Structures are given as C-alpha cells and as structure tokens.
Amino acid sequence: MWAWIAYALRWNRIERGETGDVLAKRLNCARSTISRLETGEAKLADKQAAVCDKEWRTGDFFATALYYARLGYSPNWLQSLTEFENRASVIYNYDGQLVPALLQTPTTLARC
C-alpha cells in the first residue's frame, strides 16, 4: 500500500505538470523529501496528504490511502500473533493433507 501511495503521488504530480520543486514548496519540505516520498523511502504524513488532497482535488484519496496503509503490514505481526496465542485457551490446528511430525510412523511416511 505504501508503494501505491508513492506511485500515486508521483503520478498525480506529473499528470498536473508540476515539478518536484513546486510540490516541495506546497508541502513545505525539501525537494529531496519529495524524491524520497515518490520512491517509497519516506512515508507521506497526514498533513502532507491533506494538502495534496485539497490542492489536487482527489476526493481524500491520499488520506484514505494512508488509513489503509497503516492497517496493513506491521513489522510486529509476529508479536501480535503470539499475544493472541497466549490469551487463547484452546488452539485448533487443521491440516487436510499433512500428518504432524510427532504422529508420523514408518507406515505413514511410506504413504506420503
């Protein structure tokens, strides 16, 4: 989602015939920041998204995209998963075509 925001930022800028310097002045940042935003090295901030939506009349596209980008991938996904497991009283595991390693015997290994 972050890559899509970066692409959309560049696409909208080019579509309107603006240079990176013009957008940098509009967002009150350096030209190098615009380059980093458009390559995905930096993330668009809420205030910057609001300015882009207002000036380009995108119908709150950037604000909505930021909302969904933040809901997406989290670098702490494993920690949140283990928190769910710690709170669980029962964990069910369904494997349609798999015999768990501890239950395998020489006969079940031969059938796989």
KEMIKE-734710 format. One record per residue (C-alpha): x, y, z. Coordinates in Angstrom, 2 decimals. Layout:
# residues N
        c1        c2        c3
         X         Y         Z
...
***
This chain:
# residues 112
        c1        c2        c3
      0.00      0.00      0.00
      2.87      2.37      0.78
      4.33      1.72     -2.68
      0.95      2.54     -4.22
      0.83      5.85     -2.33
      4.33      6.71     -3.57
      3.32      5.85     -7.14
      0.08      7.86     -6.89
      1.94     10.88     -5.53
      4.33     10.90     -8.47
      1.59     10.15    -11.00
     -0.61     13.00     -9.74
      2.32     15.42     -9.76
      3.34     14.54    -13.31
     -0.27     14.45    -14.55
     -0.69     18.05    -13.41
      2.62     19.13    -14.95
      4.20     20.06    -11.63
      7.87     19.75    -10.80
      9.20     18.30     -7.61
     10.19     21.80     -6.52
      6.60     23.03     -6.82
      5.31     20.14     -4.74
      8.11     20.65     -2.22
      7.06     24.27     -1.71
      3.42     23.23     -1.41
      4.26     20.59      1.23
      6.80     22.86      2.94
      9.68     20.42      2.62
     12.89     19.91      0.65
     12.97     18.67     -2.95
     14.91     15.63     -1.75
     11.99     14.76      0.53
      9.66     14.70     -2.48
     12.05     12.33     -4.21
     12.10     10.05     -1.16
      8.28     10.16     -0.91
      7.92      9.23     -4.56
     10.37      6.33     -4.34
      8.82      4.99     -1.15
     11.88      5.65      1.01
      9.81      8.04      3.14
      6.15      7.88      4.12
      3.62     10.58      3.43
      2.41     12.37      6.57
     -1.22     13.20      7.35
     -0.72     16.94      6.84
      1.02     16.34      3.53
     -1.79     14.04      2.40
     -4.37     16.68      3.32
     -2.52     19.32      1.28
     -2.29     17.01     -1.75
     -5.98     16.09     -1.49
     -7.02     19.73     -1.24
     -4.79     21.13     -3.97
     -5.30     18.29     -6.42
     -8.98     17.70     -5.53
     -8.50     13.95     -5.23
    -11.55     13.37     -3.04
     -9.46     12.46      0.03
     -7.62      9.72     -1.86
     -4.33     10.24     -0.03
     -5.94     10.47      3.42
     -7.88      7.26      2.77
     -4.83      5.50      1.34
     -2.82      6.43      4.46
     -5.56      4.99      6.65
     -5.48      1.65      4.85
     -1.69      1.59      4.60
     -1.47      1.85      8.36
     -3.93     -1.03      8.75
     -1.81     -3.23      6.51
      1.54     -4.81      7.14
      3.04     -4.35     10.56
      6.66     -5.21     11.33
      5.42     -6.51     14.71
      2.98     -9.01     13.20
      4.64    -11.98     14.92
      4.38    -10.32     18.32
      0.67     -9.66     17.85
      0.16    -13.28     16.78
      1.92    -14.64     19.86
     -0.19    -12.35     22.04
     -3.32    -13.96     20.58
     -1.89    -17.42     21.22
     -1.02    -16.55     24.82
     -4.60    -15.44     25.50
     -6.14    -18.49     23.84
     -7.47    -21.33     25.95
     -7.53    -23.81     23.03
     -5.70    -23.81     19.72
     -7.10    -25.94     16.91
     -4.88    -26.94     14.02
     -6.45    -28.29     10.84
     -4.18    -29.91      8.24
     -6.06    -31.64      5.46
     -3.13    -33.31      3.72
     -0.47    -33.32      6.40
      0.47    -35.72      9.17
      2.14    -33.78     12.01
      5.76    -34.81     12.56
      5.19    -36.25     16.03
      2.44    -38.56     14.72
      4.40    -39.91     11.77
      5.33    -43.58     11.78
      7.25    -45.59      9.20
      3.93    -46.61      7.56
      2.61    -43.07      7.33
      5.94    -41.89      5.91
      5.73    -44.52      3.18
      2.24    -43.36      2.16
      3.29    -39.70      1.81
***
